[in-house]
Amino acid sequence: MLDLPALQHLLDPLLPGLMGVRLLEAAPERVRAEMTVRPDLCTAGGILHGGAYMAFADTLGAVGTVVNLRRGQTTTTTDSSTKFMAGARAGTVVTGESVALHRGRTTQVWQTSIRNADGKLCAVVTQTQLVREASPTPGVPNQ
């Protein structure tokens, strides 16, 4: 299993890194992270954009699945549903907690709660992750 610094290192050059996602905990049944609400992640009104909430949550559910993968497996999101309840203002920090609802052989379901700096629930995202066997890359032994 990858440790927290290794997981963060995987995220840093990708969209989650560009968004500033910082992992706080990554365990087989729970992932926690935080993200500063920057103006470039907001709507014109200075509130975190819905797509940023969704990308943040998708990252946490994917990380939770990755923590549970066996060697040679990969994952991809197949379904995601988001419910918005409140906003988070630019310059504050949102926290996300993703918990495993189902960790099966071929799918995993994760539910992420995102809260603003006041602790108010902003969004709940439920996603399904497909677990796949990695396709061998020609010329690369023992992936």
C-alpha positions as CSV (number, residue, x, y, z in Angstrom):
1,M,0.0,0.0,0.0
2,L,1.2,3.5,-0.9
3,D,1.9,5.8,2.1
4,L,0.6,9.4,2.3
5,P,3.7,11.1,0.9
6,A,3.8,8.7,-2.1
7,L,0.1,9.3,-2.8
8,Q,0.6,13.1,-2.5
9,H,3.5,12.8,-4.9
10,L,1.3,11.0,-7.4
11,L,-1.3,13.8,-7.2
12,D,1.0,16.9,-7.3
13,P,1.7,17.0,-11.1
14,L,-2.0,16.3,-12.0
15,L,-5.2,18.3,-11.7
16,P,-5.5,17.7,-7.9
17,G,-2.0,19.1,-7.5
18,L,-2.9,22.1,-9.6
19,M,-6.0,22.7,-7.5
20,G,-3.9,22.4,-4.3
21,V,-5.4,19.3,-2.8
22,R,-3.5,18.3,0.3
23,L,-4.0,14.7,1.6
24,L,-4.3,14.5,5.4
25,E,-5.2,10.8,5.7
26,A,-5.5,7.8,3.4
27,A,-6.7,4.5,4.8
28,P,-8.6,1.6,3.3
29,E,-12.0,2.9,4.5
30,R,-11.4,6.7,4.8
31,V,-9.6,9.5,3.0
32,R,-9.3,13.1,4.3
33,A,-7.9,16.1,2.6
34,E,-8.1,19.9,2.5
35,M,-7.9,22.5,-0.2
36,T,-7.6,26.3,-0.1
37,V,-10.4,28.1,-2.0
38,R,-8.4,30.2,-4.4
39,P,-10.1,32.9,-6.6
40,D,-9.2,30.9,-9.8
41,L,-11.3,28.0,-8.4
42,C,-14.3,30.1,-7.9
43,T,-17.3,31.5,-9.7
44,A,-17.6,35.2,-10.4
45,G,-19.1,35.6,-7.0
46,G,-16.0,34.4,-5.1
47,I,-17.6,31.1,-4.2
48,L,-16.0,27.7,-4.9
49,H,-17.1,26.5,-8.3
50,G,-19.2,23.4,-8.4
51,G,-16.8,21.6,-10.7
52,A,-14.0,22.2,-8.2
53,Y,-16.1,20.6,-5.5
54,M,-16.7,17.6,-7.8
55,A,-13.0,17.3,-8.8
56,F,-11.9,17.5,-5.1
57,A,-14.4,14.8,-4.2
58,D,-13.5,12.6,-7.2
59,T,-9.9,12.8,-6.1
60,L,-10.6,11.6,-2.6
61,G,-12.7,8.6,-3.8
62,A,-10.1,7.6,-6.3
63,V,-7.4,7.8,-3.7
64,G,-9.5,5.6,-1.4
65,T,-9.8,3.1,-4.2
66,V,-6.1,3.2,-5.1
67,V,-5.3,2.4,-1.4
68,N,-7.3,-0.8,-1.8
69,L,-6.0,-1.9,-5.1
70,R,-3.8,-5.0,-5.5
71,R,-0.7,-5.0,-7.7
72,G,-1.6,-4.8,-11.4
73,Q,-5.0,-3.2,-10.8
74,T,-6.2,0.3,-11.9
75,T,-9.3,2.3,-11.3
76,T,-11.5,4.8,-13.0
77,T,-14.7,6.7,-12.0
78,T,-17.8,5.3,-13.7
79,D,-20.5,7.3,-11.9
80,S,-20.7,10.4,-9.7
81,S,-23.6,12.3,-8.1
82,T,-23.3,15.6,-6.3
83,K,-25.6,17.4,-4.0
84,F,-24.8,21.0,-3.2
85,M,-25.9,22.6,0.1
86,A,-23.7,25.6,0.9
87,G,-20.8,27.7,-0.5
88,A,-17.2,28.2,0.5
89,R,-15.6,31.7,0.0
90,A,-12.3,32.5,-1.6
91,G,-9.5,32.6,0.9
92,T,-10.9,29.9,3.1
93,V,-10.1,26.2,3.4
94,V,-12.5,23.3,2.6
95,T,-12.1,19.9,4.1
96,G,-13.2,16.7,2.5
97,E,-13.8,13.3,4.1
98,S,-14.5,10.3,1.8
99,V,-15.7,7.0,3.3
100,A,-16.1,3.6,1.7
101,L,-19.7,2.5,1.3
102,H,-18.7,-0.6,-0.7
103,R,-15.3,-2.1,-1.4
104,G,-16.0,-5.0,-3.8
105,R,-13.9,-7.0,-6.2
106,T,-14.8,-5.0,-9.3
107,T,-16.3,-1.8,-7.9
108,Q,-16.0,0.5,-5.0
109,V,-18.4,3.2,-3.9
110,W,-17.2,6.2,-1.9
111,Q,-19.2,9.1,-0.4
112,T,-17.4,12.4,0.2
113,S,-18.6,15.2,2.5
114,I,-17.1,18.6,1.9
115,R,-17.3,21.2,4.6
116,N,-16.4,24.9,4.6
117,A,-14.2,26.7,7.1
118,D,-17.2,27.1,9.4
119,G,-17.8,23.3,9.4
120,K,-21.0,23.7,7.3
121,L,-21.7,20.9,4.9
122,C,-21.3,22.3,1.4
123,A,-21.5,19.2,-0.8
124,V,-22.0,15.4,-0.7
125,V,-20.6,13.4,-3.6
126,T,-21.2,9.7,-4.1
127,Q,-19.1,8.0,-6.8
128,T,-18.5,4.5,-8.1
129,Q,-15.0,3.4,-9.0
130,L,-14.4,0.5,-11.4
131,V,-11.5,-1.8,-10.4
132,R,-9.8,-3.2,-13.5
133,E,-6.8,-5.4,-14.2
134,A,-4.1,-3.2,-15.9
135,S,-3.5,-3.9,-19.5
136,P,0.1,-5.0,-20.1
137,T,2.2,-2.5,-21.9
138,P,4.1,-4.2,-24.7
139,G,7.8,-4.5,-23.8
140,V,7.3,-3.8,-20.1
141,P,7.8,-6.9,-18.0
142,N,5.9,-7.6,-14.7
143,Q,3.8,-4.6,-14.3
